[in-house]
Structures are given as structure tokens and as C-alpha cells.
């Protein structure tokens, strides 16, 4: 039986998610409904993706029967509210990152999902790419020895985007880009770091624009993380450095299709084929298919959290991000 998807939000990210779903067998995935705050937006989105039902109310979508999971692609200041709406309606949820602007909001959503017995996944889509699975297995194999340090950089010039500059809309680099470098550290080292050191520069509106973060983990392990919304500094890479060698995602580390091995050989991974891939808005959005299939696998197995993005990782990532924001002197009014 196909997994029945409902889509909350008719914006750019939902567009790419639904386009990627089209690459998967219809016997496995069906989009049954979409909701947006604007009736015409919902109707136009439904028409584009041949979705049978559209709503101008998220509450109507929450009350719709015969839905297995809701994908939330709204602005992130609404993610906690949206997630709780669908969880309390008994729906499983795949919520775009960041699922919350605060650790408290994150914990509230995870607690609600546990109490309702539904699947909740934060859409840290990088975790579902085959490259990420490969590097985790490679590190566990001991080929690069004991991992001493990871380095991750994500810089994109998006400071001119109004939302990114507006603190009332959850603006700032950490929430848009920095979460990717933080999750990279968590992927390898797990658990909470012993020490967090974070510095940033800010826009005139008071949001963080360029940040550098050092995480110190037990047994003298370090993560060196950098992000920026004001300039592109070169390759957006993720390096894992062991005492016997290194393994590197040389670019596009948040949606990768290749990895450089210790002998400088390159291993490639082909992205899913999508008929209309030129219509994607974001880079390598074909990879949303990996995430969607990962959610289906969880539902088929009766899991309440994804093994690729377990709740412990989600909570740890948001713990780290809250401490970073505290050191930046930034506090959002949203959960």
C-alpha cells in the first residue's frame, strides 16, 4: 500500500519535495492533499502536482482522514505550532529543519510525538543521502583510524533575502545554514560536547551573518565549524580527519553525490532520476526522494523515529544551537 502524504505549505521547499516524490513509484508514494494559508496558492499547487484535495486551512488538513504522514514545509517560525497541530491529530510528521528555534520547542514536539505514538522526523535530509551512509560505515570500519577532528563549512551569499535578515521571521545564518555544520559534528561524535565556543558577526537588523564554532568532545576530539550568509568562501566541504587518514565530502556537503577517500580516489553516487529535474529550485533536490523513502521505511516498520535522524540527535543538535545563540546574544520570540 502506498504511503499517503499530505503537504503543509505550498512554498519553494514543498515544491521541490513533491517534484522529487514524482521519481518514486506511485505504488509506494501518493500525495493526497495540500494546505496553504492562501486558497489560491493551495489550489495552484494541487493542480501542478495533480493532488486531489487542497485546503486554505492547516486545521482542515489535520482533520483529514486517510493520511499517513504530513510533510511540513512552512517558514520555520511556525514549525513547532504546525508540528503540534498534526501530532495532536494523530498524524506522523516530517518537519523541515529547523523544527524549532529553541531547545524547549524541540523537546515539546518530541514529547508530544512520544505521547501520541506517532513518527516524528526532523527533515535533516543530508542524513538520508547514500554518501552519508557510506562515510559513517567507512569511519566505523577503522580505515582512517581514530577520528580526531571534523571540519565543516557552509557559506552562501543569501544576506539580501529579506526573510534571512528579519529576526521576526527567524532570520540569521545559524538556522538556515549553521544547522548543517552542527549536524555534521553530531553525525560523527554524537552526544553533547564538553565545551562550545562560538563567535559571530551580525547584520544591522541583529541576526547572525557569519559564525565560527568550536566544539570540544571527550577524549580530545574537536569540530571546527564555519558558516556565512554574506559571502561564498569557496568549497562547502565536510572533512573527517583521523590519525590514519581523511575522508572528505569536497563540496555540496549538505546534498552530496561524491566523497574523496584517503588515497584521493573519488567515489560517486548517482542521484535519483527525476523527469523534470530542471524545474528544481534548490541544488540536488532529487535527494528529497531518499528522505521520503526513509520515512516510508519507518512507517512500514512501525518506528517512531528515524535511525538516520534519531530523537537523541535532534535534541542534541538543538541543545548545541541554543548554546551557540546564547553566546551570540540572540534570542528569538518563537519556540
C-alpha positions as CSV (number, residue, x, y, z in Angstrom):
1,X,0.0,0.0,0.0
2,X,1.3,3.5,-0.9
3,X,2.3,5.9,1.8
4,X,-0.3,8.7,1.7
5,X,1.4,12.1,2.0
6,X,-0.2,15.4,3.0
7,X,1.7,18.7,2.3
8,X,1.6,21.6,4.8
9,X,2.8,24.7,3.0
10,X,2.9,25.5,-0.7
11,X,6.3,27.2,-1.0
12,X,9.6,26.5,-2.7
13,X,10.8,23.7,-0.5
14,X,7.4,21.9,-0.7
15,X,7.6,22.3,-4.5
16,X,11.0,20.5,-4.6
17,X,9.9,17.8,-2.2
18,X,6.8,17.0,-4.3
19,X,8.8,17.1,-7.5
20,X,11.3,14.6,-6.0
21,X,8.4,12.4,-4.9
22,X,7.4,12.1,-8.6
23,X,10.6,10.0,-9.1
24,X,9.3,7.3,-6.8
25,X,6.8,4.6,-7.7
26,X,3.2,5.7,-7.2
27,X,2.5,2.3,-5.7
28,X,4.8,3.4,-2.8
29,X,4.0,7.2,-2.5
30,X,0.9,9.2,-3.1
31,X,0.2,12.9,-2.3
32,X,-3.4,13.1,-1.2
33,X,-3.8,16.7,0.0
34,X,-2.1,20.1,0.4
35,X,-2.8,23.1,2.6
36,X,-1.6,26.7,2.5
37,X,-2.8,29.8,4.2
38,X,-4.0,31.2,0.8
39,X,-6.7,29.3,-1.0
40,X,-5.4,30.1,-4.5
41,X,-1.8,29.0,-3.6
42,X,-3.1,25.7,-2.3
43,X,-5.3,25.2,-5.4
44,X,-2.5,26.1,-7.8
45,X,0.0,23.8,-6.0
46,X,-2.6,21.0,-6.1
47,X,-3.1,21.5,-9.8
48,X,0.7,21.4,-10.6
49,X,1.2,18.2,-8.8
50,X,-2.1,16.5,-9.5
51,X,-3.1,16.5,-5.8
52,X,-6.8,15.6,-5.3
53,X,-7.5,17.9,-2.3
54,X,-6.4,21.4,-1.3
55,X,-7.2,23.4,1.7
56,X,-6.8,27.0,2.9
57,X,-6.6,25.8,6.5
58,X,-4.0,23.6,8.2
59,X,-6.6,22.6,10.7
60,X,-8.7,21.1,7.8
61,X,-5.7,19.2,6.7
62,X,-5.1,17.9,10.2
63,X,-8.6,16.6,10.4
64,X,-8.4,14.8,7.0
65,X,-8.6,11.0,7.4
66,X,-6.6,8.6,5.3
67,X,-3.3,10.4,5.7
68,X,-0.2,8.5,6.8
69,X,2.3,11.4,7.2
70,X,2.4,15.2,6.8
71,X,5.4,17.0,5.3
72,X,5.8,20.5,6.9
73,X,7.4,22.9,4.5
74,X,6.3,26.2,6.1
75,X,8.5,29.0,7.4
76,X,10.4,27.7,10.4
77,X,8.9,30.2,13.0
78,X,5.7,28.1,12.6
79,X,7.3,24.7,12.7
80,X,6.5,24.0,16.4
81,X,2.9,25.1,16.1
82,X,2.4,23.2,12.8
83,X,4.1,20.0,14.2
84,X,2.0,20.0,17.3
85,X,-1.2,20.5,15.3
86,X,-0.6,17.4,13.2
87,X,0.9,15.3,16.0
88,X,-2.1,16.0,18.2
89,X,-4.4,15.0,15.4
90,X,-2.6,11.6,15.4
91,X,-0.6,12.2,12.2
92,X,3.1,11.3,11.7
93,X,5.2,14.2,10.7
94,X,8.3,15.0,8.6
95,X,9.1,18.6,9.5
96,X,11.6,20.8,7.7
97,X,14.6,21.9,9.6
98,X,15.0,23.6,11.9
99,X,12.0,22.1,13.6
100,X,12.2,24.7,16.3
101,X,14.1,27.9,17.1
102,X,14.7,26.8,20.7
103,X,15.6,23.6,22.6
104,X,12.4,24.0,24.6
105,X,10.3,23.9,21.5
106,X,12.2,20.9,20.2
107,X,11.6,19.0,23.4
108,X,7.9,19.9,23.4
109,X,7.4,18.5,19.9
110,X,9.4,15.3,20.6
111,X,7.5,14.7,23.9
112,X,4.1,15.2,22.1
113,X,5.1,12.7,19.4
114,X,6.1,10.1,22.0
115,X,2.8,10.6,23.9
116,X,0.7,10.3,20.8
117,X,2.8,7.3,19.5
118,X,3.4,8.8,16.0
119,X,6.5,9.1,13.9
120,X,8.3,12.4,14.0
121,X,11.3,13.1,11.8
122,X,13.2,16.4,11.5
123,X,14.0,16.8,7.8
124,X,17.8,16.9,8.0
125,X,17.8,15.5,4.5
126,X,21.6,15.2,4.3
127,X,21.4,12.2,6.6
128,X,19.5,10.2,4.0
129,X,21.9,10.6,1.2
130,X,23.9,7.5,0.3
131,X,27.2,9.5,0.8
132,X,26.3,10.0,4.5
133,X,25.6,6.3,5.0
134,X,28.9,5.5,3.3
135,X,31.0,7.8,5.4
136,X,29.5,6.5,8.6
137,X,30.3,2.9,7.6
138,X,33.8,4.0,6.5
139,X,34.6,5.6,9.8
140,X,33.2,2.6,11.7
141,X,35.5,0.3,9.6
142,X,38.6,2.0,11.2
143,X,40.1,2.8,7.8
144,X,41.0,6.3,8.9
145,X,41.8,5.3,12.5
146,X,40.6,7.3,15.5
147,X,38.7,10.4,14.4
148,X,40.4,13.5,15.9
149,X,38.6,16.4,14.2
150,X,35.9,17.2,11.8
151,X,35.7,20.4,9.8
152,X,32.6,21.7,8.0
153,X,32.0,24.9,6.1
154,X,28.7,26.2,4.6
155,X,28.8,29.7,3.0
156,X,26.2,31.1,0.6
157,X,25.5,34.7,-0.2
158,X,21.8,35.0,0.8
159,X,22.0,38.1,3.0
160,X,19.9,40.0,0.5
161,X,16.9,37.7,1.1
162,X,14.5,39.7,3.3
163,X,13.4,36.8,5.5
164,X,17.0,35.9,6.3
165,X,17.6,39.4,7.6
166,X,14.5,39.6,9.7
167,X,14.7,38.5,13.3
168,X,10.9,38.4,13.5
169,X,10.9,35.8,10.7
170,X,13.6,33.6,12.3
171,X,16.4,35.2,10.3
172,X,20.1,34.5,10.7
173,X,22.7,32.2,9.4
174,X,22.7,29.5,12.1
175,X,19.1,28.5,11.5
176,X,19.4,28.4,7.7
177,X,23.0,27.2,7.2
178,X,24.6,26.6,10.5
179,X,22.4,23.7,11.4
180,X,24.0,21.7,8.6
181,X,27.5,22.1,10.1
182,X,26.3,21.3,13.6
183,X,24.6,18.2,12.4
184,X,27.8,17.1,10.7
185,X,29.6,17.2,14.0
186,X,26.8,15.3,15.7
187,X,26.8,12.7,13.0
188,X,30.4,11.7,13.8
189,X,30.8,12.4,17.5
190,X,27.3,12.1,18.8
191,X,26.5,13.2,22.4
192,X,26.9,16.7,23.8
193,X,30.3,18.4,23.5
194,X,32.2,19.2,26.7
195,X,32.7,22.8,25.5
196,X,31.2,25.1,23.0
197,X,32.9,28.3,21.8
198,X,31.0,30.5,19.3
199,X,31.5,33.9,17.8
200,X,29.6,35.7,15.0
201,X,29.2,39.0,13.2
202,X,25.7,40.5,12.8
203,X,23.7,42.4,10.3
204,X,22.2,45.8,11.1
205,X,19.0,44.0,12.0
206,X,20.7,42.0,14.6
207,X,20.8,38.5,13.1
208,X,24.0,36.5,12.8
209,X,25.6,36.6,9.4
210,X,29.0,34.8,9.7
211,X,29.7,32.4,12.5
212,X,32.6,30.2,13.7
213,X,32.1,27.5,16.2
214,X,34.5,25.2,18.1
215,X,33.1,22.1,19.7
216,X,35.3,20.1,22.1
217,X,34.2,16.5,22.7
218,X,35.5,13.9,25.2
219,X,38.9,12.3,24.5
220,X,40.3,15.5,22.9
221,X,38.1,15.4,19.8
222,X,37.2,18.7,18.0
223,X,34.7,20.1,15.5
224,X,35.6,23.3,13.7
225,X,32.5,24.7,12.0
226,X,32.0,27.8,9.9
227,X,29.0,29.3,8.1
228,X,28.1,32.6,6.4
229,X,25.1,34.2,4.7
230,X,27.1,37.2,3.5
231,X,29.7,35.6,1.2
232,X,30.6,32.4,-0.5
233,X,34.1,31.5,0.6
234,X,34.7,28.5,-1.7
235,X,34.0,24.8,-1.3
236,X,31.3,23.9,1.1
237,X,33.1,20.8,2.4
238,X,32.9,18.3,5.3
239,X,36.2,16.7,6.3
240,X,36.6,13.9,8.8
241,X,40.2,13.6,9.9
242,X,41.6,10.5,11.6
243,X,45.0,9.5,12.8
244,X,45.4,7.2,9.8
245,X,43.8,9.3,7.1
246,X,41.0,11.6,6.0
247,X,37.7,11.2,4.2
248,X,36.2,14.3,2.7
249,X,32.9,15.5,1.0
250,X,34.6,18.1,-1.1
251,X,31.6,20.3,-1.9
252,X,27.8,20.4,-1.6
253,X,28.2,18.5,1.7
254,X,24.6,19.0,2.6
255,X,23.4,17.3,-0.5
256,X,26.4,15.3,-1.8
257,X,26.9,12.8,-4.6
258,X,30.7,12.2,-4.1
259,X,33.3,11.6,-1.5
260,X,37.1,11.7,-1.6
261,X,38.8,8.7,0.0
262,X,42.2,8.7,1.9
263,X,44.0,7.6,-1.3
264,X,42.4,10.7,-3.1
265,X,40.2,8.4,-5.1
266,X,36.7,9.6,-5.6
267,X,33.5,7.6,-5.1
268,X,30.4,8.8,-6.9
269,X,26.8,8.2,-6.1
270,X,24.2,8.8,-8.7
271,X,21.2,10.9,-7.7
272,X,17.7,9.7,-8.3
273,X,16.3,10.3,-11.8
274,X,13.6,12.9,-12.0
275,X,11.9,13.6,-15.3
276,X,11.5,17.3,-14.7
277,X,14.7,17.9,-12.7
278,X,15.4,21.3,-14.4
279,X,12.4,22.6,-12.5
280,X,14.0,22.2,-9.1
281,X,14.6,25.4,-7.2
282,X,17.3,24.1,-4.9
283,X,20.5,22.2,-5.6
284,X,20.3,18.4,-5.8
285,X,16.7,18.4,-4.7
286,X,16.4,14.9,-6.3
287,X,17.7,13.8,-2.9
288,X,14.4,14.5,-1.2
289,X,13.5,11.1,-2.7
290,X,15.9,9.5,-0.3
291,X,14.3,11.2,2.6
292,X,10.7,10.3,1.6
293,X,11.7,6.7,1.1
294,X,13.4,6.8,4.5
295,X,10.1,8.0,6.1
296,X,8.1,5.3,4.3
297,X,10.5,2.6,5.6
298,X,10.0,3.9,9.2
299,X,6.2,3.7,8.8
300,X,6.3,0.2,7.3
301,X,8.4,-0.9,10.3
302,X,6.3,0.8,12.9
303,X,9.2,3.1,14.0
304,X,8.5,6.3,15.9
305,X,11.8,7.9,15.0
306,X,14.2,7.5,12.1
307,X,17.5,5.7,12.6
308,X,19.1,8.3,10.4
309,X,17.8,11.2,12.5
310,X,17.1,9.8,15.9
311,X,15.4,11.9,18.5
312,X,18.5,11.9,20.7
313,X,20.4,13.5,17.8
314,X,17.7,16.0,17.2
315,X,17.7,17.1,20.8
316,X,21.5,17.3,20.9
317,X,21.7,19.4,17.8
318,X,19.1,21.9,19.2
319,X,20.9,21.9,22.5
320,X,24.1,22.9,20.7
321,X,22.4,25.5,18.6
322,X,20.7,27.1,21.6
323,X,24.0,27.4,23.4
324,X,25.5,29.0,20.3
325,X,22.7,31.5,20.1
326,X,23.1,32.3,23.8
327,X,26.8,33.1,23.2
328,X,25.8,35.2,20.2
329,X,23.4,37.2,22.4
330,X,20.5,36.3,20.1
331,X,17.0,35.2,21.4
332,X,14.0,34.6,19.3
333,X,10.4,35.3,20.4
334,X,9.3,32.0,18.8
335,X,9.6,28.5,20.3
